[in-house]
């Protein structure tokens, strides 16, 4: 058992459908602490950085169907719903595994019907996008990369990744 942090993003379709409370209630079953939370207006730059690893893994798919990546970016930046997401960091023992189990399979049609994605997700036939309501970090490596992308150290109440103080007018912690 390891202490981990996991990034959760309640995606634009989750916000538009007013599912935030339901999702947080379901995630509370993991008995983890929320150590960071904020509403983020997702820029194209942030979206591309967030999905950079996905893009690398799906090169063959994107080569055949370039619109797949563009639809994913449009989805998270709010072209189909709203331009905001709710980003959270959960902290505790085996956080990633616990959170991912509650969220269910990325593909809403394959997700267990009692999981978050099974209950609330759908595949949008117009955009060919999996509206799966939430994102959850897949691994410890990805969690660290994603948390550092979405949050500054000052926005988290507990840190497990190295940070340092910068000497500026206002002392801020920055990721090392």
N, C-alpha and C positions, 0 to 999 in steps of 0.2 A: 504494500500500500504506500502510495506516494502522495504528498501534498502537491496539488496541481491547481492551475487556474485555467479556465475555459472561457473563450469569448462566445457570447450568444448575441446574435443580431435578430431582433424581431423586424422582419422585412416589411417593405411598404404595403404589401397585401394584408399582412397581419395588423398593421396600424389602421388601414382603411376599414377593415372588418371589425375593429374595436376588440381585438383578441388579446391585447396586452395583459389584462388582468387574468384571463383564463390561462395564458401561457405561463405567467409568473407563478400562479397557483400550482400548475402541474410541475413546474421545475422545482418548487419547494419540496416535493417528495424526495429529492436527492439529498436533503439535509446538508446543504452547502450554504456558505455565506455569500451574499452579494457584496463585492468590494469595490465596484465601480458601476456607474449607470449614467447614461446621457442620451439625449436626442441629438442625432447628427443629420445634417443636410449633406447627402452624399454627392461629392463632386465626381466627375468622370475620372480624374486623376486618382482619387482614393479608391474608386471602384476597380480600376485597372490594376492598381497595386495589390488590392485585396485578392483579386482573382488571378494574379500572375502565376501562381503555382498551378491552379486549375488549367490555365491556358497552356502551360508547358506540358501537363499530363495529357491534354486533349488535342495535341497538335494534329493528329490524323483526322479527327472529327472536324476540326476547324478548317483544315485544308479542303475537305469535301464540302463543308457547309459553313462558310465564313459568317453567315448571319447568326449562327448559334452563339458566338461570343458577343456579338453586338446586341442581341436580344437579352443576354444575361446582364450586360452593362446597362442597357435601357431599363431593365426590371429593377435593379438595385438603386439606380439613380432617380427612379420615380417617373419615368416616361409613361408608365401604364397605370399608376395609382397615385402615389404622393412621393415627394422628393425627400422624405425623411425616414429614418429608421431609429429604433431604440436599441442601443448597444449596451450590453451588460458584461461584467466579468464575475464569474462564480469561482469560489475558492474553497478547497477542501480536499479530503482524501479521495483519490481516484475520480476527480471532478469530470474529466473528459469522458470517461466510460459511462459514468452515471448520467450525465447530461445527454449524451448521444443516444442512450437507450430510451430515455424519456421522449426525445425528439423523433426517433424512428428513422427509417430509411429515407435517404435524400429524395428518391422518387416517391411522390405521394401515393401513387397507385400500388407500390410494393410495400409501403409502410404499414405496420400493424395498425388496425383500425382504432385502437385505444391510444396510440402515440399522437403527439402533437401534429405531425405531418399527416398521419392517417386520418385524423379528425378534420383538420382544417385546410389541408393542401389540395391542390388540383393541378391538372395540366391544362394550360390555356391553349386551345387549338388555334386561336387567331395569331398568337405570337410564338407558338411552339416553345413556351417557357414553362418550366416546372415552378409553379407558384407554391413553394413548400413552406411558406410562412416564417421559418427561422433558419438561421445559419448557426452551426455549432462547430467549434474547432475539432479537427480530425485526429490530431496527435499533439504531443507535448511540443515538438518543434514548431508545428503550425500555430499552436496556441500562443507561443512566445512571439512569433513573427506578427501574428494578427493583433494581439493585445498592444504591442509596441506601435503598431500602425494606427490603431483606433484611439488609444489612450496615452496621455503623458503620465509619468510616475506620480505627479501631483494630483491626478484625478483618481488614484486608487488608494484605498485605506490600508491595504496590505500589499507589500511587494515581495515577489519571489525571484525576480530577475534583477541583475546588478543595475544600479543607478548611481549617478554622481551629482554633486551640487555644482552648479555653474555660478561663477561670480558675475552677476549682472545687477542691475539696479534692484530688482526683486529676485531673491535667491530662488531659483527654480531647479528642480530635479530634472535631469534629462536621461534618456536611455543611453547606456554605454555601448 
